[in-house]
C-alpha cells in the first residue's frame, strides 16, 4: 500500500541543523512532486518547500529560503529536507506530501523542536 514515512525529527538548539527524510513506497515516486509542510501547535499546516518530479525544480516559503534545502533521490524513493540555522519558530510537526495531479499522499509527520 501507499506509504510515506518521515524521520529525522529531534530536539535541537537554535542555530543547529537537522535533516529530515521521507521514505516512499507503494506508488511511482518519480512521477510525484514532493512537498514538505509543517504544523506548529495552535496553527494551521503550512507549506514550506517543494521539488518537482523530474526536473527537480525547487521552491520555498520565504521564511525558510536560504536555510532549508529540499532534495530527492528518485531511484531510492527518498526525499529530504535539510534544515540549517534552525530557529525556535521552526518548531513544528513536519510532514512529507507526494502529489500527482489529484492524487495526494501524506506521511504521519516527525516532530522538530528547536529550544535551548
Buried (B, 14 or more C-beta within 10 A) or exposed (E): EEEBEBEBBEEBEEEBEBEBBBBBEEBEBEBBBBBBBBBBEEEEBEBBBBBEBEEEEBBBBEEBEEBBBBBBEBEEBBBBBBBBEBBEEBBBBBBBBBBBEEEEBBBEBBEBBBEE
